[in-house]
Amino acid sequence: LDCEIIREYINVGIPSMLTRLTSSGGRVIFTGIVARLGTIMYSAHTISFTAESAFYIPCVGMMSAVSAMAGTIKGEGDLQKLNRLTQNFCVLAAGVMLIMSVLMFIFADGLFRLFTDDAYVLDTAPRLLRIVALNEPLFAISIVMESVFNGIGKTRFPFVAGTISQWVFRVVGSLICLNVLGFGIEAAWVCMISDNIFRCILLCAEYIVLNKKLIPRTALAVSLDR
């Protein structure tokens, strides 16, 4: 047994595990909050979620690539290369999702006719899809940033940022908007995209502020520079 490897595994793995637990738990509670609005609103919510997931599949594929490449770059000790990787993937992911957002806006009404013919659902679901389309480019950037942090082993901040944004905006915000203020399901989806946008801001700010410390200049890197 190599205690150093096991220690590194624990330091990187536990925050990543907690990120998934808090994220999944927040989504379950958010769904429960929306379900109280009734069967029709819950159906519109579920179908809209399903439709949106089909559009951000390209970004999910990028997550694995970004994490693997960022980890390799950390091993090389090349901060400039990491910055280029991050910038390129952020632009690529945001560009892809911008195209997807336009498609969501244009074809939202016709898309849901593939899922249901219920008039009430067809009236509500397109509005939800158009709301979430507003945040797709920033959501893509947040996915890239989280993957970069995970790839270089800095998993604690994505856990903190994700927990704060999800539980403050998505969960508590939805509870206040729906149960206290009496708003409709659209307000809950505004809270959901606020979670994504705030998380993106936090991750980007952390990356910029601590950039020089993400990959310390190792003796190998210094010798290669010479």
C-alpha positions as a Markdown table, in Angstrom:
| # | Residue | x | y | z |
|---|---|---|---|---|
| 1 | Leu | 0.0 | 0.0 | 0.0 |
| 2 | Asp | 1.2 | 3.5 | -0.9 |
| 3 | Cys | -0.1 | 5.8 | 1.8 |
| 4 | Glu | 0.7 | 8.9 | -0.3 |
| 5 | Ile | -1.4 | 7.7 | -3.2 |
| 6 | Ile | -4.2 | 6.8 | -0.9 |
| 7 | Arg | -4.1 | 10.2 | 0.8 |
| 8 | Glu | -4.2 | 11.9 | -2.5 |
| 9 | Tyr | -7.1 | 9.7 | -3.6 |
| 10 | Ile | -9.0 | 10.7 | -0.4 |
| 11 | Asn | -8.3 | 14.4 | -0.7 |
| 12 | Val | -9.5 | 14.5 | -4.3 |
| 13 | Gly | -12.2 | 11.9 | -4.2 |
| 14 | Ile | -14.2 | 12.9 | -1.1 |
| 15 | Pro | -15.0 | 16.5 | -2.2 |
| 16 | Ser | -15.9 | 15.1 | -5.6 |
| 17 | Met | -18.2 | 12.6 | -4.0 |
| 18 | Leu | -19.8 | 15.2 | -1.8 |
| 19 | Thr | -20.4 | 17.4 | -4.8 |
| 20 | Arg | -22.4 | 14.7 | -6.5 |
| 21 | Leu | -24.3 | 14.0 | -3.3 |
| 22 | Thr | -25.3 | 17.6 | -2.6 |
| 23 | Ser | -26.1 | 18.1 | -6.3 |
| 24 | Ser | -28.3 | 15.1 | -6.5 |
| 25 | Gly | -30.0 | 15.9 | -3.2 |
| 26 | Gly | -30.7 | 19.4 | -4.2 |
| 27 | Arg | -32.2 | 18.3 | -7.5 |
| 28 | Val | -34.5 | 15.8 | -5.6 |
| 29 | Ile | -35.7 | 18.5 | -3.3 |
| 30 | Phe | -36.2 | 20.9 | -6.2 |
| 31 | Thr | -38.3 | 18.4 | -8.0 |
| 32 | Gly | -40.3 | 17.8 | -4.8 |
| 33 | Ile | -41.0 | 21.5 | -4.6 |
| 34 | Val | -42.2 | 21.7 | -8.2 |
| 35 | Ala | -44.3 | 18.5 | -7.8 |
| 36 | Arg | -46.5 | 20.3 | -5.2 |
| 37 | Leu | -47.7 | 22.6 | -8.0 |
| 38 | Gly | -49.8 | 19.7 | -9.4 |
| 39 | Thr | -49.6 | 17.0 | -12.0 |
| 40 | Ile | -49.8 | 19.2 | -15.0 |
| 41 | Met | -46.9 | 21.5 | -13.9 |
| 42 | Tyr | -44.9 | 18.5 | -12.8 |
| 43 | Ser | -45.4 | 17.0 | -16.3 |
| 44 | Ala | -44.3 | 20.2 | -17.9 |
| 45 | His | -41.3 | 20.4 | -15.6 |
| 46 | Thr | -40.2 | 16.7 | -16.3 |
| 47 | Ile | -40.7 | 16.9 | -20.1 |
| 48 | Ser | -38.7 | 20.2 | -20.2 |
| 49 | Phe | -35.9 | 18.7 | -18.2 |
| 50 | Thr | -35.8 | 15.7 | -20.6 |
| 51 | Ala | -35.7 | 18.0 | -23.6 |
| 52 | Glu | -33.0 | 20.2 | -22.2 |
| 53 | Ser | -30.8 | 17.2 | -21.4 |
| 54 | Ala | -30.7 | 16.3 | -25.0 |
| 55 | Phe | -29.2 | 19.7 | -25.9 |
| 56 | Tyr | -26.4 | 19.7 | -23.3 |
| 57 | Ile | -25.1 | 16.2 | -24.1 |
| 58 | Pro | -22.1 | 17.7 | -26.1 |
| 59 | Cys | -20.9 | 19.5 | -22.9 |
| 60 | Val | -21.2 | 16.3 | -20.9 |
| 61 | Gly | -18.9 | 14.7 | -23.4 |
| 62 | Met | -16.4 | 17.6 | -23.0 |
| 63 | Met | -16.2 | 17.0 | -19.2 |
| 64 | Ser | -14.3 | 13.8 | -19.6 |
| 65 | Ala | -11.9 | 15.3 | -22.2 |
| 66 | Val | -11.2 | 18.4 | -20.2 |
| 67 | Ser | -10.6 | 16.5 | -16.9 |
| 68 | Ala | -8.2 | 14.1 | -18.6 |
| 69 | Met | -6.3 | 16.8 | -20.5 |
| 70 | Ala | -6.1 | 19.1 | -17.4 |
| 71 | Gly | -4.7 | 16.2 | -15.3 |
| 72 | Thr | -2.0 | 15.5 | -18.0 |
| 73 | Ile | -1.1 | 19.2 | -18.1 |
| 74 | Lys | -0.7 | 19.4 | -14.3 |
| 75 | Gly | 1.7 | 16.5 | -14.6 |
| 76 | Glu | 3.7 | 18.5 | -17.1 |
| 77 | Gly | 3.7 | 21.5 | -14.7 |
| 78 | Asp | 2.7 | 23.9 | -17.5 |
| 79 | Leu | 0.3 | 26.6 | -16.3 |
| 80 | Gln | 0.2 | 28.5 | -19.6 |
| 81 | Lys | -0.9 | 25.3 | -21.4 |
| 82 | Leu | -3.6 | 24.8 | -18.8 |
| 83 | Asn | -4.8 | 28.4 | -19.3 |
| 84 | Arg | -4.9 | 27.8 | -23.1 |
| 85 | Leu | -6.9 | 24.6 | -22.6 |
| 86 | Thr | -9.4 | 26.3 | -20.3 |
| 87 | Gln | -9.9 | 29.3 | -22.6 |
| 88 | Asn | -10.3 | 27.1 | -25.7 |
| 89 | Phe | -12.8 | 24.7 | -24.2 |
| 90 | Cys | -14.8 | 27.6 | -22.6 |
| 91 | Val | -15.1 | 29.2 | -26.0 |
| 92 | Leu | -15.9 | 25.9 | -27.7 |
| 93 | Ala | -18.5 | 24.8 | -25.1 |
| 94 | Ala | -20.2 | 28.2 | -24.9 |
| 95 | Gly | -20.3 | 28.4 | -28.8 |
| 96 | Val | -21.9 | 25.0 | -29.0 |
| 97 | Met | -24.4 | 25.7 | -26.4 |
| 98 | Leu | -25.2 | 29.1 | -27.9 |
| 99 | Ile | -26.2 | 27.3 | -31.1 |
| 100 | Met | -28.2 | 24.8 | -29.0 |
| 101 | Ser | -29.9 | 27.7 | -27.2 |
| 102 | Val | -31.0 | 29.2 | -30.5 |
| 103 | Leu | -32.5 | 25.9 | -31.6 |
| 104 | Met | -34.3 | 25.6 | -28.3 |
| 105 | Phe | -35.8 | 29.0 | -28.8 |
| 106 | Ile | -36.9 | 28.4 | -32.3 |
| 107 | Phe | -38.2 | 24.8 | -32.0 |
| 108 | Ala | -39.5 | 24.7 | -28.5 |
| 109 | Asp | -43.2 | 24.6 | -29.4 |
| 110 | Gly | -42.8 | 21.8 | -32.0 |
| 111 | Leu | -40.4 | 19.8 | -29.9 |
| 112 | Phe | -42.8 | 19.1 | -27.1 |
| 113 | Arg | -45.4 | 17.8 | -29.5 |
| 114 | Leu | -43.2 | 14.7 | -29.7 |
| 115 | Phe | -43.8 | 14.1 | -26.0 |
| 116 | Thr | -47.4 | 15.0 | -25.3 |
| 117 | Asp | -50.6 | 16.4 | -26.8 |
| 118 | Asp | -51.9 | 17.9 | -23.5 |
| 119 | Ala | -52.8 | 21.5 | -24.2 |
| 120 | Tyr | -51.8 | 22.8 | -20.8 |
| 121 | Val | -48.4 | 21.1 | -20.9 |
| 122 | Leu | -47.8 | 22.4 | -24.5 |
| 123 | Asp | -48.5 | 25.9 | -23.2 |
| 124 | Thr | -46.1 | 25.8 | -20.3 |
| 125 | Ala | -43.2 | 23.5 | -21.3 |
| 126 | Pro | -41.9 | 25.7 | -24.2 |
| 127 | Arg | -41.7 | 28.7 | -21.8 |
| 128 | Leu | -39.6 | 26.7 | -19.4 |
| 129 | Leu | -37.3 | 25.5 | -22.2 |
| 130 | Arg | -36.8 | 29.1 | -23.4 |
| 131 | Ile | -36.0 | 30.3 | -19.9 |
| 132 | Val | -33.3 | 27.7 | -19.5 |
| 133 | Ala | -31.9 | 28.4 | -22.9 |
| 134 | Leu | -30.8 | 31.8 | -21.6 |
| 135 | Asn | -28.2 | 30.2 | -19.4 |
| 136 | Glu | -26.9 | 27.4 | -21.5 |
| 137 | Pro | -23.6 | 29.1 | -22.6 |
| 138 | Leu | -22.8 | 30.0 | -19.0 |
| 139 | Phe | -23.8 | 26.5 | -17.9 |
| 140 | Ala | -21.4 | 25.1 | -20.4 |
| 141 | Ile | -18.6 | 27.3 | -19.1 |
| 142 | Ser | -19.3 | 26.2 | -15.5 |
| 143 | Ile | -19.1 | 22.5 | -16.6 |
| 144 | Val | -15.7 | 23.2 | -18.2 |
| 145 | Met | -14.4 | 25.1 | -15.2 |
| 146 | Glu | -15.5 | 22.3 | -12.8 |
| 147 | Ser | -13.8 | 19.7 | -15.0 |
| 148 | Val | -10.6 | 21.7 | -15.0 |
| 149 | Phe | -10.6 | 21.9 | -11.2 |
| 150 | Asn | -11.4 | 18.2 | -10.9 |
| 151 | Gly | -8.7 | 17.3 | -13.5 |
| 152 | Ile | -5.9 | 19.1 | -11.5 |
| 153 | Gly | -7.1 | 17.7 | -8.2 |
| 154 | Lys | -8.7 | 20.9 | -6.8 |
| 155 | Thr | -12.1 | 19.4 | -6.0 |
| 156 | Arg | -12.9 | 21.3 | -2.8 |
| 157 | Phe | -13.9 | 24.6 | -4.4 |
| 158 | Pro | -16.3 | 23.1 | -6.9 |
| 159 | Phe | -18.0 | 21.3 | -4.0 |
| 160 | Val | -18.3 | 24.6 | -2.0 |
| 161 | Ala | -19.4 | 26.6 | -5.0 |
| 162 | Gly | -21.9 | 24.0 | -6.1 |
| 163 | Thr | -23.4 | 23.6 | -2.7 |
| 164 | Ile | -23.8 | 27.3 | -2.0 |
| 165 | Ser | -25.3 | 28.1 | -5.4 |
| 166 | Gln | -27.6 | 25.1 | -5.6 |
| 167 | Trp | -29.0 | 25.3 | -2.1 |
| 168 | Val | -29.3 | 29.1 | -1.9 |
| 169 | Phe | -30.7 | 29.8 | -5.3 |
| 170 | Arg | -32.3 | 26.5 | -6.6 |
| 171 | Val | -33.7 | 25.1 | -3.3 |
| 172 | Val | -34.3 | 28.1 | -0.9 |
| 173 | Gly | -35.0 | 30.5 | -3.8 |
| 174 | Ser | -37.7 | 28.1 | -5.2 |
| 175 | Leu | -39.2 | 27.6 | -1.8 |
| 176 | Ile | -39.6 | 31.3 | -1.3 |
| 177 | Cys | -40.9 | 32.0 | -4.8 |
| 178 | Leu | -43.4 | 29.2 | -4.9 |
| 179 | Asn | -44.5 | 28.7 | -1.3 |
| 180 | Val | -44.1 | 32.3 | 0.1 |
| 181 | Leu | -44.6 | 34.6 | -2.8 |
| 182 | Gly | -47.0 | 32.3 | -4.7 |
| 183 | Phe | -45.2 | 32.6 | -8.1 |
| 184 | Gly | -45.6 | 29.9 | -10.8 |
| 185 | Ile | -43.3 | 27.2 | -12.1 |
| 186 | Glu | -41.5 | 29.8 | -14.3 |
| 187 | Ala | -40.0 | 31.4 | -11.1 |
| 188 | Ala | -38.6 | 28.0 | -10.0 |
| 189 | Trp | -36.8 | 27.7 | -13.3 |
| 190 | Val | -35.4 | 31.2 | -13.0 |
| 191 | Cys | -34.1 | 30.1 | -9.6 |
| 192 | Met | -32.6 | 27.1 | -11.3 |
| 193 | Ile | -30.7 | 29.1 | -14.0 |
| 194 | Ser | -29.6 | 31.5 | -11.3 |
| 195 | Asp | -27.9 | 28.6 | -9.6 |
| 196 | Asn | -26.1 | 27.8 | -12.8 |
| 197 | Ile | -25.0 | 31.4 | -13.5 |
| 198 | Phe | -23.8 | 32.0 | -10.0 |
| 199 | Arg | -21.8 | 28.8 | -9.9 |
| 200 | Cys | -20.2 | 29.8 | -13.2 |
| 201 | Ile | -19.2 | 33.2 | -11.8 |
| 202 | Leu | -17.7 | 31.6 | -8.6 |
| 203 | Leu | -15.7 | 29.0 | -10.5 |
| 204 | Cys | -14.3 | 31.6 | -13.0 |
| 205 | Ala | -13.5 | 34.0 | -10.2 |
| 206 | Glu | -11.6 | 31.3 | -8.3 |
| 207 | Tyr | -9.7 | 30.3 | -11.4 |
| 208 | Ile | -8.6 | 33.9 | -12.0 |
| 209 | Val | -7.7 | 34.8 | -8.4 |
| 210 | Leu | -5.7 | 31.6 | -7.7 |
| 211 | Asn | -4.4 | 31.1 | -11.2 |
| 212 | Lys | -0.7 | 31.2 | -10.2 |
| 213 | Lys | -1.3 | 28.6 | -7.5 |
| 214 | Leu | -3.2 | 26.1 | -9.6 |
| 215 | Ile | 0.0 | 24.5 | -11.0 |
| 216 | Pro | 3.1 | 25.6 | -8.9 |
| 217 | Arg | 6.3 | 25.8 | -11.0 |
| 218 | Thr | 8.1 | 22.5 | -10.3 |
| 219 | Ala | 11.8 | 21.9 | -10.6 |
| 220 | Leu | 11.1 | 19.9 | -13.8 |
| 221 | Ala | 9.2 | 22.9 | -15.3 |
| 222 | Val | 12.0 | 25.3 | -14.3 |
| 223 | Ser | 14.7 | 23.1 | -15.8 |
| 224 | Leu | 12.8 | 22.7 | -19.0 |
| 225 | Asp | 12.5 | 26.5 | -19.3 |
| 226 | Arg | 16.2 | 26.8 | -19.0 |
